[in-house]
Amino acid sequence: MISYIWGWAADRYGGKPVLLFGLTASLLVPFCLTLTPRHSPWSFLIAAAIMFGASLCSIGYGTASQHLMYVNLVPPDKKTRYMALHYAWMGIVAG
């Protein structure tokens, strides 16, 4: 469900602002976790909420990066060749 919202935001406002928002939120996660109170009964719930928000922003980063690649970076006339090479390289690197 959240990926639809990130996709809409990337279409409406562009991929770069959504990508930068996702990266900024990812940078704030360690600082938020550092500020979590120690030895409190709420520590686990606060940390879980922070990580849940981080995962939502991570989905936004992934959606925006794919949007930028498919819409802005790959020229339409060379899309077949570029994407075939991209997926072949990703398969090699992942293996």
VENWOCOR-V53022 format. One record per residue. N is the residue number from 1. RES is the residue in one small letter. SS is DSSP state (@ for helix, = for strand, . for the rest). Layout:
# VENWOCOR-V53022
N:RES:SS + N:RES:SS
This chain:
# VENWOCOR-V53022
1:m:. + 2:i:@ + 3:s:@ + 4:y:@ + 5:i:@ + 6:w:@ + 7:g:@ + 8:w:@ + 9:a:@ + 10:a:@ + 11:d:@ + 12:r:@ + 13:y:@ + 14:g:. + 15:g:@ + 16:k:@ + 17:p:@ + 18:v:@ + 19:l:@ + 20:l:@ + 21:f:@ + 22:g:@ + 23:l:@ + 24:t:@ + 25:a:@ + 26:s:@ + 27:l:@ + 28:l:@ + 29:v:@ + 30:p:@ + 31:f:@ + 32:c:@ + 33:l:@ + 34:t:@ + 35:l:. + 36:t:. + 37:p:. + 38:r:. + 39:h:. + 40:s:. + 41:p:. + 42:w:. + 43:s:@ + 44:f:@ + 45:l:@ + 46:i:@ + 47:a:@ + 48:a:@ + 49:a:@ + 50:i:@ + 51:m:@ + 52:f:@ + 53:g:@ + 54:a:@ + 55:s:@ + 56:l:@ + 57:c:@ + 58:s:@ + 59:i:@ + 60:g:@ + 61:y:@ + 62:g:@ + 63:t:@ + 64:a:@ + 65:s:@ + 66:q:@ + 67:h:@ + 68:l:@ + 69:m:@ + 70:y:@ + 71:v:@ + 72:n:@ + 73:l:@ + 74:v:. + 75:p:. + 76:p:@ + 77:d:@ + 78:k:@ + 79:k:@ + 80:t:@ + 81:r:@ + 82:y:@ + 83:m:@ + 84:a:@ + 85:l:@ + 86:h:@ + 87:y:@ + 88:a:@ + 89:w:@ + 90:m:@ + 91:g:@ + 92:i:@ + 93:v:@ + 94:a:@ + 95:g:.
